[in-house]
Amino acid sequence: MNRPNIMDTLRARGFIKQTVFEDDLYELLGKESVPFYIGFDPTADSLHVGHFLALMAMSHMQRAGHKPIVLIGGGTAKIGDPSGRTDLRQMMTDDTIRHNCECFRKQMSRFFTFDGENGAVMLNNADWLDSLNYIEFIRDIGSLFSVNKMLTAECYRSRMERGLTFLEFNYMLMQSYDFLHLFRTHGCKLQCGGDDQWSNILAGADLIRRKESKPAFAMTFQLLLTSEGKKMGKTQKGALWLDPDKTSPYEFFQYWRNVADVDVKKCMQLLTYMDLQEIDALCACDGEGINAAKERLAYEVTKIVHGQELAEQARTQARAAFGGDADNMPVRVIDASVVNIVDILCACGLCKSKSEARSVIAGGGVKVDDVKVDDIAFAPTPEQRANGFVLHKGKKARVKVTMA
């Protein structure tokens, strides 16, 4: 079967960070439909922007004819991945994990389909990890892992100072066994994931080659970082969630509308389906041109996650908020008992705490109906309280406030 090689697409758009046996993998992906998997820990009832890049990669791969396997870590979540952690993760109940899986499936359906010949499948590794015989597992799998080599992995070295439990130390073995199990039961030949998972993913491919004497492959993707090397998706309220009840489509839109100029092109390449030549043309400008590119980025990303209707609504609200159209800008309804500007900022979600609100006011960053507020005791007039007012925080946050 001849098909465009997905590695060319992923590399051109900037996804690929590391691979193993790259020439063989390229050949394999070019000649047949390859089942591949990415693992997701069900530690919340929503995916967030940290998952976005992996979901887009899975989408591109399915469009190229390959079969995604979504592996929910219902078993490994009971241990906890030590990667990037300085503490032990909380244990989760089976009911919580099932609920989170249902939420994931709904959100993932925006990126790829679970139907058809190469439709994605969702599996839970608790189905095979929960029934493992410990003695057999340590004998058959643990005997193939070098403790000395494992301790060189960044995911373990970063935990050594605070204390690495033996429970967490088993995580690499469990994840490697997942790959082996999927290879045997679903013909899965490739594991993908973020580059912070490289050690674990590589260990799984190596385990298959040792146990089965057959090829298996590993591929990691770039982490979604700003030009300053910080993780994207961190907002004043915390994570940027894909669930509209946790992060509204307007807030989601505004996050991407306000990314740094230098990050726009990369975000378009990784997080949209836009043609690369169109991206180059849009980003080959500055001033008003780059602002137009940012709005296009925000619209395209919001459309993927929340659908076209809500993306258009968010764009309309954003244009209204920064074009003076109070009738169409986003609205915050707060209780009429809220009196002063400090409490109003907190009630509207523009500030996380009263101390932050006082600090923003002191810095001259708050306006009510285009009038700067410099007194923390400021309160809206009776007319403003009755008819509503526009609240500004800095240059990037603007909402219509009504009191009820």
C-alpha positions as CSV (number, residue, x, y, z in Angstrom):
1,M,0.0,0.0,0.0
2,N,1.4,3.4,-1.1
3,R,0.7,6.4,1.1
4,P,2.4,9.7,2.0
5,N,4.9,9.0,4.7
6,I,3.6,10.4,7.9
7,M,7.1,11.0,9.2
8,D,7.6,13.6,6.5
9,T,4.5,15.4,7.6
10,L,5.4,15.2,11.3
11,R,8.9,16.4,10.8
12,A,7.9,19.2,8.5
13,R,5.5,20.5,11.1
14,G,8.1,20.2,13.9
15,F,6.6,17.3,15.9
16,I,9.4,14.8,16.0
17,K,12.1,15.0,18.7
18,Q,13.6,11.5,18.9
19,T,13.2,8.2,17.2
20,V,15.0,4.8,17.3
21,F,15.8,2.7,14.2
22,E,14.6,5.7,12.2
23,D,15.2,4.4,8.7
24,D,13.4,1.1,9.4
25,L,10.5,3.0,11.0
26,Y,10.3,5.3,8.0
27,E,10.1,2.4,5.7
28,L,7.4,0.7,7.9
29,L,5.2,3.8,8.1
30,G,5.5,4.2,4.3
31,K,4.3,0.8,3.3
32,E,1.6,-0.3,5.8
33,S,-1.0,0.8,8.3
34,V,0.8,0.7,11.7
35,P,-1.0,0.4,15.0
36,F,0.7,2.9,17.5
37,Y,-0.1,3.9,21.0
38,I,0.1,6.9,23.4
39,G,-0.6,6.6,27.1
40,F,-2.7,9.0,29.1
41,D,-2.9,9.0,32.9
42,P,-6.6,9.5,33.9
43,T,-5.6,11.9,36.7
44,A,-8.3,14.5,35.9
45,D,-11.7,14.5,34.3
46,S,-10.4,16.6,31.4
47,L,-7.5,16.7,29.0
48,H,-5.5,20.0,29.0
49,V,-3.1,21.8,26.6
50,G,-0.3,19.5,27.7
51,H,-2.0,16.7,25.8
52,F,-2.9,18.9,22.8
53,L,0.3,18.3,20.8
54,A,0.0,14.5,21.2
55,L,-3.6,14.5,20.1
56,M,-2.8,16.5,17.0
57,A,0.0,14.0,16.2
58,M,-2.4,11.1,16.6
59,S,-4.8,12.9,14.3
60,H,-2.2,13.4,11.6
61,M,-1.2,9.8,11.9
62,Q,-4.7,8.5,11.6
63,R,-5.3,10.7,8.6
64,A,-2.3,9.0,7.0
65,G,-3.8,5.6,7.5
66,H,-2.3,4.5,10.8
67,K,-4.3,3.2,13.8
68,P,-4.3,5.0,17.1
69,I,-4.4,3.1,20.4
70,V,-5.4,5.3,23.3
71,L,-4.0,3.6,26.4
72,I,-5.5,4.8,29.6
73,G,-3.2,4.2,32.6
74,G,-5.8,2.9,35.0
75,G,-3.2,0.4,36.3
76,T,-0.1,2.6,36.2
77,A,-2.1,5.5,37.7
78,K,-2.2,3.4,40.9
79,I,1.6,3.7,40.9
80,G,2.2,7.1,39.4
81,D,4.8,8.2,36.8
82,P,7.7,9.9,38.6
83,S,8.6,11.8,35.4
84,G,8.7,15.5,36.2
85,R,7.6,15.0,39.7
86,T,9.1,15.8,43.1
87,D,6.3,14.1,45.0
88,L,4.3,10.8,45.1
89,R,1.1,10.9,43.0
90,Q,-2.3,10.4,44.7
91,M,-4.0,7.0,44.2
92,M,-7.3,6.9,42.3
93,T,-10.4,4.8,42.6
94,D,-11.7,2.6,39.7
95,D,-14.9,4.7,39.5
96,T,-13.0,7.9,39.2
97,I,-10.8,6.4,36.5
98,R,-13.8,5.2,34.5
99,H,-15.4,8.6,34.7
100,N,-12.3,10.3,33.5
101,C,-11.9,7.9,30.6
102,E,-15.4,8.7,29.4
103,C,-14.5,12.4,29.5
104,F,-11.3,11.8,27.6
105,R,-13.1,9.8,24.8
106,K,-15.5,12.6,24.2
107,Q,-12.7,15.2,24.0
108,M,-10.5,13.0,21.8
109,S,-13.3,12.5,19.3
110,R,-12.7,16.1,18.3
111,F,-9.2,15.1,17.0
112,F,-9.7,11.6,15.6
113,T,-12.4,9.0,15.0
114,F,-13.1,5.8,16.9
115,D,-14.9,4.4,13.9
116,G,-13.8,2.8,10.7
117,E,-11.0,0.5,9.5
118,N,-8.3,2.4,11.3
119,G,-10.5,3.8,14.0
120,A,-8.9,4.5,17.3
121,V,-9.4,2.1,20.2
122,M,-9.3,3.0,23.9
123,L,-7.9,0.5,26.3
124,N,-7.2,0.5,30.0
125,N,-3.9,-1.1,31.2
126,A,-5.6,-2.1,34.5
127,D,-7.2,-4.9,32.5
128,W,-3.9,-6.7,32.4
129,L,-1.8,-5.1,35.1
130,D,-4.2,-5.8,37.9
131,S,-4.0,-9.5,37.3
132,L,-0.3,-9.8,37.0
133,N,1.5,-12.4,39.2
134,Y,4.3,-10.5,40.9
135,I,6.8,-13.4,41.0
136,E,6.2,-14.2,37.3
137,F,6.4,-10.5,36.3
138,I,9.7,-9.9,38.1
139,R,11.2,-13.1,36.7
140,D,10.0,-12.6,33.1
141,I,10.2,-8.8,32.7
142,G,12.3,-7.5,35.6
143,S,15.2,-9.7,34.8
144,L,15.7,-7.8,31.5
145,F,16.1,-4.4,33.2
146,S,19.4,-3.1,34.5
147,V,19.0,-1.1,37.7
148,N,22.2,0.8,36.9
149,K,20.8,1.9,33.5
150,M,17.4,2.8,34.9
151,L,18.9,5.1,37.5
152,T,20.5,7.2,34.6
153,A,17.0,8.0,33.3
154,E,16.0,11.6,34.0
155,C,12.6,10.6,35.4
156,Y,14.4,8.7,38.2
157,R,17.3,11.0,38.7
158,S,15.1,14.0,39.4
159,R,13.3,12.1,42.2
160,M,16.4,10.8,43.9
161,E,17.0,13.8,46.2
162,R,13.4,13.8,47.6
163,G,13.3,10.0,47.7
164,L,12.2,7.6,45.0
165,T,9.9,4.8,46.3
166,F,10.1,1.2,45.0
167,L,6.5,1.6,43.9
168,E,7.5,4.4,41.5
169,F,10.6,2.5,40.4
170,N,8.4,-0.1,38.9
171,Y,6.7,2.4,36.6
172,M,9.2,1.9,33.7
173,L,8.7,-1.9,33.9
174,M,4.9,-1.5,33.9
175,Q,4.9,0.9,30.9
176,S,7.3,-1.3,29.0
177,Y,5.0,-4.3,29.7
178,D,2.1,-2.3,28.3
179,F,4.0,-2.0,25.0
180,L,4.8,-5.7,25.0
181,H,1.1,-6.6,25.7
182,L,-0.2,-4.3,23.0
183,F,2.4,-5.7,20.6
184,R,1.1,-9.3,21.3
185,T,-2.6,-8.5,21.3
186,H,-3.0,-5.6,18.9
187,G,0.1,-5.8,16.7
188,C,1.2,-2.4,18.1
189,K,4.7,-1.7,16.7
190,L,5.2,1.9,17.8
191,Q,4.9,3.9,21.0
192,C,4.8,7.7,20.9
193,G,4.7,10.4,23.5
194,G,6.2,13.5,24.9
195,D,10.0,13.7,25.0
196,D,10.0,13.6,28.8
197,Q,8.9,10.0,28.3
198,W,11.8,9.0,26.1
199,S,13.4,6.6,28.6
200,N,10.2,4.8,29.3
201,I,9.2,4.5,25.7
202,L,12.7,3.3,24.6
203,A,12.7,0.7,27.3
204,G,9.4,-0.7,26.0
205,A,10.7,-1.0,22.4
206,D,13.9,-2.7,23.8
207,L,11.8,-5.2,25.8
208,I,9.9,-6.3,22.7
209,R,13.0,-6.8,20.8
210,R,14.5,-8.9,23.6
211,K,11.3,-11.0,24.3
212,E,9.9,-11.4,20.8
213,S,13.0,-10.9,18.6
214,K,10.9,-8.6,16.4
215,P,11.2,-4.9,15.6
216,A,9.4,-2.3,17.7
217,F,9.9,1.4,17.6
218,A,9.8,4.5,19.7
219,M,9.1,8.1,18.7
220,T,8.8,11.2,20.9
221,F,7.4,14.6,20.2
222,Q,8.6,18.1,21.1
223,L,7.1,19.4,24.3
224,L,4.8,22.4,23.8
225,L,7.1,25.2,25.2
226,T,7.3,28.9,24.8
227,S,10.3,30.5,23.2
228,E,11.5,31.0,26.7
229,G,11.4,27.3,27.4
230,K,8.4,27.3,29.7
231,K,5.5,24.9,29.3
232,M,2.5,26.4,27.4
233,G,-1.0,26.3,28.8
234,K,-0.4,27.7,32.2
235,T,-2.8,30.5,33.0
236,Q,-3.6,32.7,36.0
237,K,-6.3,30.1,36.9
238,G,-4.0,27.1,36.4
239,A,-4.1,24.7,33.5
240,L,-5.7,25.5,30.2
241,W,-8.3,22.7,30.0
242,L,-10.1,21.4,27.0
243,D,-13.3,21.1,29.0
244,P,-15.4,24.3,28.3
245,D,-16.7,24.1,31.9
246,K,-13.2,24.4,33.2
247,T,-11.8,26.9,30.7
248,S,-14.4,28.7,28.7
249,P,-14.0,28.9,24.9
250,Y,-13.5,32.6,25.2
251,E,-10.7,32.2,27.7
252,F,-9.2,29.4,25.5
253,F,-9.4,31.7,22.5
254,Q,-7.8,34.6,24.3
255,Y,-4.9,32.4,25.5
256,W,-3.8,31.7,21.9
257,R,-4.6,35.2,20.8
258,N,-2.1,36.5,23.3
259,V,0.9,34.2,22.7
260,A,4.2,35.8,22.0
261,D,4.8,36.9,18.4
262,V,7.7,34.5,18.1
263,D,5.6,31.5,19.1
264,V,2.8,32.0,16.6
265,K,4.3,30.1,13.7
266,K,5.3,27.1,15.8
267,C,1.8,26.9,17.3
268,M,0.2,27.0,13.9
269,Q,2.4,24.2,12.7
270,L,1.8,22.0,15.7
271,L,-1.8,22.8,16.8
272,T,-3.7,23.4,13.5
273,Y,-4.3,21.7,10.2
274,M,-3.3,24.9,8.3
275,D,-1.1,24.5,5.2
276,L,2.5,25.2,5.9
277,Q,2.8,27.6,3.0
278,E,-0.2,29.6,4.3
279,I,1.4,29.6,7.8
280,D,4.7,31.0,6.3
281,A,2.8,33.7,4.5
282,L,0.8,34.8,7.5
283,C,3.8,34.8,9.8
284,A,6.1,36.7,7.5
285,C,5.0,40.0,8.9
286,D,4.7,42.1,12.0
287,G,2.5,44.7,13.5
288,E,-1.1,44.4,12.4
289,G,-0.2,41.4,10.3
290,I,1.1,39.3,13.2
291,N,-2.0,40.3,15.2
292,A,-4.2,38.9,12.3
293,A,-2.1,35.8,12.4
294,K,-2.7,35.4,16.2
295,E,-6.4,35.8,15.8
296,R,-6.3,33.1,13.0
297,L,-4.3,30.8,15.3
298,A,-6.8,31.3,18.2
299,Y,-9.7,30.7,15.9
300,E,-8.3,27.5,14.4
301,V,-7.2,26.0,17.7
302,T,-10.6,26.8,19.4
303,K,-12.5,25.4,16.4
304,I,-10.6,22.0,16.8
305,V,-11.3,21.8,20.5
306,H,-14.8,23.4,20.8
307,G,-16.2,23.3,17.3
308,Q,-16.8,26.0,14.7
309,E,-19.9,27.7,16.4
310,L,-18.1,28.3,19.7
311,A,-14.9,29.4,18.0
312,E,-16.8,32.0,16.0
313,Q,-18.6,33.1,19.2
314,A,-15.3,33.5,21.0
315,R,-13.8,35.4,18.1
316,T,-16.9,37.8,18.1
317,Q,-16.6,38.3,21.8
318,A,-12.9,39.0,21.6
319,R,-13.3,41.5,18.8
320,A,-16.2,43.2,20.7
321,A,-14.1,43.3,23.9
322,F,-11.3,45.1,22.3
323,G,-13.3,47.1,19.8
324,G,-15.6,48.7,22.4
325,D,-18.7,46.7,21.5
326,A,-20.1,46.1,25.0
327,D,-23.2,44.3,23.6
328,N,-21.1,41.4,22.3
329,M,-18.2,41.1,24.6
330,P,-18.0,38.3,27.2
331,V,-20.2,38.8,30.3
332,R,-19.6,38.1,33.9
333,V,-22.6,38.0,36.1
334,I,-21.8,38.5,39.8
335,D,-23.8,38.8,43.0
336,A,-25.2,42.3,43.7
337,S,-23.8,42.0,47.2
338,V,-20.3,42.4,45.9
339,V,-19.4,46.1,46.6
340,N,-15.8,47.2,46.0
341,I,-13.4,46.8,43.1
342,V,-11.2,44.3,44.8
343,D,-14.0,41.9,45.4
344,I,-15.4,42.5,41.9
345,L,-12.0,41.5,40.3
346,C,-12.0,38.3,42.2
347,A,-15.7,37.5,41.6
348,C,-15.2,37.9,37.8
349,G,-12.2,35.6,37.9
350,L,-9.7,38.2,36.7
351,C,-7.7,37.9,39.9
352,K,-7.0,34.9,42.0
353,S,-6.9,36.7,45.3
354,K,-7.5,40.0,47.0
355,S,-3.8,40.7,47.3
356,E,-3.4,40.2,43.6
357,A,-6.3,42.6,42.9
358,R,-4.8,45.2,45.2
359,S,-1.5,44.9,43.5
360,V,-3.0,45.3,40.0
361,I,-4.9,48.3,41.1
362,A,-1.8,49.9,42.6
363,G,0.0,49.3,39.4
364,G,-2.6,51.2,37.4
365,G,-3.9,48.1,35.6
366,V,-7.6,48.4,36.3
367,K,-10.2,50.5,34.5
368,V,-14.0,50.7,34.8
369,D,-15.7,52.0,31.7
370,D,-12.3,53.4,30.5
371,V,-11.7,55.3,33.7
372,K,-8.6,54.2,35.6
373,V,-9.2,52.9,39.1
374,D,-6.5,53.9,41.7
375,D,-8.4,53.4,44.9
376,I,-8.9,49.9,46.3
377,A,-12.1,51.2,48.0
378,F,-13.6,52.2,44.6
379,A,-17.2,51.0,44.0
380,P,-19.3,51.2,40.9
381,T,-22.0,53.9,40.7
382,P,-25.7,53.0,41.2
383,E,-26.2,53.4,37.4
384,Q,-23.2,51.1,36.7
385,R,-24.5,48.5,39.1
386,A,-28.0,48.7,37.5
387,N,-26.9,48.7,33.8
388,G,-23.5,47.0,33.9
389,F,-20.0,48.2,33.1
390,V,-16.9,47.2,31.3
391,L,-14.1,46.0,33.5
392,H,-10.5,46.1,32.2
393,K,-7.5,44.3,33.7
394,G,-4.3,45.2,32.0
395,K,-4.3,45.2,28.2
396,K,-5.5,41.7,27.6
397,A,-8.6,41.1,29.9
398,R,-11.8,43.0,29.3
399,V,-15.3,41.8,30.3
400,K,-18.8,43.2,30.7
401,V,-19.9,43.0,34.3
402,T,-23.6,42.7,35.3
403,M,-24.8,42.4,38.9
404,A,-27.8,40.4,39.9
